[in-house]
Amino acid sequence: MKVKFIINPSSGKQIIQKNLDRIIGNLILEGIVKYVDVFKMKGKYDALEEVKKLKKGEYDCIIAVGGDGTVNEVVNGVMIGKNEIPIAILPAGTVNDFAKFLALPIDINGFCNMMRKNERKKVDVGKVGNRYFINVLAGGLLTDVGYKVSSEFKTVLGKYAYYVEGMKEIPRQMLRSINIEIDSEEFKGTEDIFMFIITNTPSVGGFKKLAPMAKIDDGLFDVCIVKKSDIPEFFSLFLHIMKGEHIKHPRVLYIQTSKIELKSPKDVNVALDIDGEQGGGLPATIEVVPKGIEIIIP
């Protein structure tokens, strides 16, 4: 097997990176991999540009070492470059939603065993404009928390850094709502909302059951829209979300769709979060590319 490692040296707690030499050594010594290239990211979109220029068949696999943002860049590189190279993920980020849902190993033996078996699964990919995402697109309340947490803070506290920042932001953002126009085959209407989440997996932001009906290969997104509510009602809803019991709550609109268009008033700027990274704003048309990419799984 000929593989290319795409490594984000600043991801998460930076523990995985310390074992990379051992992982690569084991892959070679056990005969799983015969040829290795390593690319270390230095800035935003480095990985996307590196992967985009690869040719079909040039590598048997791209191994993304990093968090959700790193995986997103690799996915975009494969999709834009149309090189159809399978992706393996070595989770090294703070949250790793997509990797955790697939139960991807982070230990040396587990990862090497996964690569040896080379089991693959085709999964859906989201598309918005000229960008792609593998896990989630979101906007509204708390969706900007990820950008406000420093790398140093994430290195020390891991995912709890997001919770700390989130608790600081809730009082500041609770009075803000967004009036959005929703257009899909399943639902058309205008709602006053706090936030919207369009996801490919049940796990978002560390919440394992935020989209409890989601599947990564059903050709559908799960859309969870939280309508405007008062503070006591919002915190009651939050407890339901923790248990995955919120999808029938009166302040939640939950639909499954392959394509959805969202619009906001022209004078309102609604920024989008795409797999944990900033990604433009509304209006936006979001659609599924069914089984658009191949992932190596346990």
C-alpha positions, 0 to 999 in steps of 0.5 A: 500500500502506498499512502500519504500522511496529511498531518496537522501539527497543532491539532488538539492535545498534540498527543497523537503526533508524538506517536506518529513515528512509531505508527509509521514504523509499525505500518512499514515493519508489519508490511501494511505499507510499502511507501510513505509520503508525509505532508505537514500543514503550516496554514489554512487550506494547505491540506486542501491544496496538497490533496487536490493536486493528487492524481487518481491512483497515485496513492492507495490511501490518504491518512489525515492526522488531525481534527474535524477541520483537517479531515474537512480539508482532506475531504475537500481536496479529494472531492474538488480534485476528483481523484477518488483516493480513500481516506483513513483518519487518525483522530488528533483533534479536540472533539473529533465528532466524525471519527468518534461516531465511526469508533476510529482507533487512536492507539497504535495497535488499533490503527495499524490493525484497521489499516491492515484489514483495509475495510472501506465504507462509502459515505455521504458528503455535504456540498454548499456552494463550492465547498464540501463537508463530511459531518456538519454545517451550522449557524446561529447560537454558539456556532462561533464558539470554535473560532473563539477558543485559542489553540493553547486553551484547547491543548490544555483543556481539550473539548472542555475548552469549548464548554467553558467558552460556550457558557460564557457566550450563552448569556451574550447570545440568548437575546439574538434570534434569526429570521430564516426562510427554509425551503426543502421538499419536506418543509417550506416556511419562515421561522424565528430561530436560535440555531440550525444544524445540518448533519451527516452523523448523530454526533455534533459538538460532543453531543452524541445524540443531537441528530439521533436518526442520522446515518452517514450513507442514507443520502439524507441530511438530518436538519435540527432547527431550534426555534426562538424560546425564552431562557427557562424553555431553552435550558429545558430543551438543552436537557432534552438534547443531552438525552437525545429526546428533543426531536419532537419538542415543540421548539424544535423542527427536525427533518431529513432531506437531501437538499435544503435552501436557507435564506435570511434578511439581506441586512442580517449576516448569518455566518456558517460553521462547516465542520468546525471552520468558518464557511461563508454565510446565508443564503445557502443551498446545501445538498447531499453527494450520496456516497461521495467519498470512501473511508477506511473503518475498523 
